[in-house]
Amino acid sequence: MIRRLNFTGRKRVSKTDVTVNLHEDGKSRFLVAVGLDLSEYQLPSPSLVFVEAYRQTRWQRFDFGTVGAPLFAGGARPLLKGFGSAQGVRFRLRVVEPETARLLALCDDVRPVREPGKKGGRSLLPVDWGELRHHTHKLEIDDETGPLLLVSRALVPDRDAFVGSREFVSLALPEILRRILERAVLAAGDEESEGWESDWLRLAVRWNGAALPSGRGDGDSLSDDEEDWIDAAIEGFSREREIAKRFNEWWEAE
């Protein structure tokens, strides 16, 4: 293991001391409840505390007061805005010196917990509106937060109906998943690694029925064994989701 030395004096706050819960308000919006325990980090009481929500290029900052006088401690919860959905949103904590704006402490890549009893699990492929004028959808993959599917606000009136339609699932989804798996294999190369890549690789192992082969390709390219493994995973997904049946249903109807 490579030990990383911190010469800046910045403290790394453990993820066990930062919790983020998202509570749906009944209007398809989410309230952000943050739990912080900074007692062991010996941070100056006037230090400013910020919590940031981010996904791809979207970003929202919440002012949580100071270390000595935190805001929202009484149960008040700010509203998550500007993300379209809460899927794929991550959070980070920043503690800043007020006079110099110097970063004193950081905790990054905190995954929120959805409120108990919420139906449905976390999606590995979050969907959001995109400002696309001449095509219906676009896949973006961020090295830190993973894939995001953007759907044209101008062309598609119902985003959920579009991505769940037989046409989209049978024509577009398998190749979207192929692109994600290619990026995941290149980025991680091991289903035991951490991050968004590991979630996708574990899912691909289930679709494939076999572990990811060892041995990398040259530089930024996949090896032949890795390409074959991804092909088999997409085949497994297509069988599981009955892609051929879905295609024939709408194609024959037309």
ABEGO torsion letter per residue (X at the ends): XBBBBBAAGBBBBBAAABBBBBBBAGAGBBBBBBBBBAAAAGBBAABBBBBBBBBEABBBBBBAEBAABBBGAAGBBBBBBGAGBABGBBBBBBBBBAAAGBBABBBBGBBBBBBBGBBEBBBABBBBBBBBAABABBBBBBAAAEBBBBBBAAABABAAAAAABAAAAAAAAAAAAAAAAAAAAAAAGBAABBEAAAAAAAAAAAAAGBBBBBEBBBEABBBAAAAAAAAAAAAAAAAAAGAAAAAAAAAAAX
